[in-house]
Amino acid sequence: MIDKEMISAKFDIIERDMEFLKEFGEMDADEFLNNYKNIQSAKYSLLEIIEACIDISTHIVAAKMFGRMEEYREIFHVLGQRSVLDKDLSLRLEDMAGFRNLLLHRYGNIDNLRVLEIIKNDLNDVLSFEKEILQYLENE
């Protein structure tokens, strides 16, 4: 059974961090890149958003018994295949899961300009994720 309260709590985290990141989205590259606190707090907020999306997705996959995944990318792929999420969105979220690994494990150097670009250009995918999850839950 899907725990809608858990999902709602994760949405609260996402919305709080999305609101926080708006400030960075309005900055130019120099202003963002020349402040270590901006970079670190933006990375952490992105990580929290991605983790919340993964937690929601993992919960749905487990509750609906869609199978067992070895990697976070696979979770979004399965949700696309099962029509929980739009397939194009699921592909973009797979990339987001890959970026999460960079943020968490610091594989190589993270391009901080890329962090800013994600904030400015890619957070609509998170809003689409929320919308599609809510639609899925309503249809359940």
C-alpha positions as CSV (number, residue, x, y, z in Angstrom):
1,M,0.0,0.0,0.0
2,I,1.3,3.4,-0.9
3,D,2.0,5.7,2.1
4,K,0.6,9.0,1.0
5,E,1.7,10.7,4.2
6,M,5.3,9.8,3.5
7,I,5.1,11.1,0.0
8,S,3.5,14.3,1.2
9,A,6.4,14.8,3.7
10,K,8.9,14.3,0.9
11,F,7.0,16.8,-1.3
12,D,7.4,19.3,1.6
13,I,11.2,18.8,1.5
14,I,11.2,19.3,-2.2
15,E,9.1,22.4,-2.1
16,R,11.2,23.9,0.7
17,D,14.4,23.3,-1.2
18,M,12.9,24.5,-4.5
19,E,12.0,27.8,-2.8
20,F,15.5,28.1,-1.3
21,L,17.1,27.5,-4.7
22,K,15.1,30.3,-6.4
23,E,17.6,32.8,-5.0
24,F,20.4,31.1,-6.8
25,G,18.5,30.9,-10.0
26,E,18.4,34.7,-10.1
27,M,22.1,35.0,-9.7
28,D,24.6,35.5,-12.5
29,A,27.4,32.9,-12.8
30,D,30.1,35.2,-11.2
31,E,28.0,35.9,-8.2
32,F,27.2,32.3,-7.6
33,L,30.6,30.8,-8.4
34,N,32.5,33.4,-6.2
35,N,30.7,32.4,-3.0
36,Y,31.6,29.0,-1.5
37,K,28.5,29.1,0.8
38,N,26.2,29.6,-2.2
39,I,27.8,26.6,-4.0
40,Q,27.7,24.3,-1.0
41,S,24.2,25.2,0.1
42,A,22.9,24.8,-3.5
43,K,24.5,21.4,-3.9
44,Y,23.0,20.2,-0.6
45,S,19.6,21.5,-1.5
46,L,19.8,19.7,-4.9
47,L,20.9,16.6,-3.2
48,E,17.9,16.7,-0.8
49,I,15.5,17.2,-3.8
50,I,17.0,14.3,-5.7
51,E,17.0,12.1,-2.6
52,A,13.3,12.9,-1.9
53,C,12.4,12.1,-5.5
54,I,14.3,8.8,-5.2
55,D,12.6,8.0,-1.9
56,I,9.1,8.6,-3.4
57,S,9.9,6.5,-6.4
58,T,11.5,3.7,-4.4
59,H,8.4,3.6,-2.2
60,I,6.0,3.3,-5.2
61,V,8.2,0.6,-6.8
62,A,8.2,-1.4,-3.6
63,A,4.5,-0.9,-2.8
64,K,3.4,-1.8,-6.3
65,M,5.9,-4.7,-6.5
66,F,7.4,-3.5,-9.8
67,G,10.6,-5.4,-9.1
68,R,13.9,-4.9,-7.5
69,M,16.4,-2.3,-8.8
70,E,20.1,-2.3,-8.5
71,E,20.6,1.4,-9.3
72,Y,18.6,4.5,-8.6
73,R,18.5,5.2,-12.4
74,E,16.5,2.0,-12.9
75,I,13.8,3.2,-10.5
76,F,12.9,6.1,-12.8
77,H,13.1,3.9,-15.8
78,V,10.6,1.4,-14.4
79,L,8.2,4.2,-13.4
80,G,8.4,5.3,-17.1
81,Q,7.8,1.8,-18.3
82,R,4.8,1.3,-15.9
83,S,3.3,4.7,-17.0
84,V,3.6,6.2,-13.6
85,L,5.8,8.9,-15.2
86,D,6.1,10.1,-18.7
87,K,8.9,8.2,-20.5
88,D,10.7,11.4,-21.5
89,L,10.6,12.7,-18.0
90,S,11.8,9.4,-16.6
91,L,14.8,9.6,-18.8
92,R,15.7,13.1,-17.5
93,L,15.2,11.8,-14.0
94,E,17.6,9.0,-14.7
95,D,20.2,11.6,-15.5
96,M,19.3,13.4,-12.3
97,A,19.9,10.2,-10.3
98,G,23.3,10.0,-11.9
99,F,24.1,13.6,-10.9
100,R,23.1,12.6,-7.3
101,N,25.9,10.1,-7.3
102,L,28.3,12.9,-8.3
103,L,27.0,15.2,-5.5
104,L,27.1,12.5,-2.9
105,H,30.3,10.7,-3.7
106,R,32.2,13.5,-5.4
107,Y,33.3,11.4,-8.3
108,G,35.8,13.8,-9.9
109,N,35.2,17.5,-9.7
110,I,31.7,18.7,-9.9
111,D,31.4,21.6,-12.4
112,N,29.8,24.3,-10.2
113,L,28.6,26.1,-13.3
114,R,26.6,23.0,-14.2
115,V,25.1,23.2,-10.7
116,L,23.9,26.7,-11.5
117,E,22.6,25.6,-14.9
118,I,20.6,22.8,-13.3
119,I,19.1,25.3,-10.9
120,K,18.2,27.7,-13.7
121,N,17.0,25.2,-16.3
122,D,16.2,21.7,-15.0
123,L,14.2,22.1,-11.8
124,N,11.0,22.1,-13.9
125,D,11.5,18.3,-14.2
126,V,11.1,18.1,-10.4
127,L,7.8,20.0,-10.6
128,S,6.7,17.7,-13.4
129,F,7.7,14.7,-11.3
130,E,5.5,16.0,-8.4
131,K,2.6,16.6,-10.7
132,E,2.8,13.2,-12.3
133,I,3.1,11.4,-9.0
134,L,0.1,13.3,-7.7
135,Q,-1.9,12.3,-10.8
136,Y,-0.8,8.7,-10.4
137,L,-1.9,8.7,-6.7
138,E,-5.3,10.2,-7.6
139,N,-5.9,7.5,-10.2
140,E,-5.0,4.7,-7.7
